């Protein structure tokens, strides 16, 4: 039995001012066949990593393809996408004949000329391997679950958790179902219910926690192989942006249709009740200062690099400085130039520094302050579940009672190492401001006495009605009140 595995992934915010090129992938994940590290999976590479660990024991041969992944940002250069895609397809052809293919994709990647990158990849893989080869795909729930990719794949499984702490478990499921299909034990069929909605669905909130637990409990019973909830990625202007429910059964299409419809209707009934409440900047800082708890974690989703934002907005930081907050730390602010200047100045130096507010109007104005360099570290990482995410060089600076982590490799706040790398102990801070939508919760939720969410003036607004869509299929909630949910696959 011969399997091939590869990754090509990013989450594309089509409204982001940051274009994505081959250099973006080289900075994050750019691995040729056989180069993937053994210790942990990387961004969207879990199917390959899991298959490598199971191949010898389960008697199949794994042919490893390339793995390319970039941090979320704007649309990928079309020629660069085609080069990466064609590299993987050439490796696939060289690996033939194959019994199965494992693809670690994101699901919300857009390139110039390609609104549905994953659909393009899956369709081209199918053309090469033929109808009998089993194609299994792992996607992020913040994806566009398009008809084209569903038509080309045999098995599609999305992470269930948000924050995405279950990437390895879902990759294990993809591999297991692919192997069972190849052996003839099962015949997977998929059904998808389009809920016609845009929303945010953190599984750290009670309503979505109960819903996801219900999905998991259904699996393995009555022929149900897998159930996934597609959250959608709101910050991409593509036609098939929508929340959807995916059900896979063992050769029972009517049963899959019924279950997808029932769960889809339940998902629709949850509209507007799944996300936490958001405060404005002043109210959020007021609540954090007034709280009799240490630490209070303030999340800044509107400037989340994990959603394609620059992560250099200064509005919350400016409020903390103006309020003369004490015992506060904020991170990360992406500013490679300011970070480099801190290294030039040296540990312990006090000097005038302009930082943040660089990329565009939604970044706010840069901060001009006399700062003290309190921490420096090269080539840093932070953890996110089983994975390590590069931060690049990091510098910590102090302005009065506020400490700030500057990074050279743009990413969101994920692990406590973000602060500890540069000598800031997060558990000892009264206020921690993290630029992240909800992934921070996997680590910071464990130490927080209280978590508050702020809707700042960053470039990723919480009100989806403020997003200037032009391509999205309408009607869809909350842009429209009257929608027409239903089965689409």
Order of alpha helices (4+ residues) and beta strands (2+ residues): beta-alpha-beta-alpha-beta-alpha-beta-alpha-beta-alpha-beta-alpha-beta-alpha-beta-beta-alpha-beta-alpha-beta-alpha-beta-alpha-beta-beta-beta-beta-alpha-beta-alpha-beta-beta
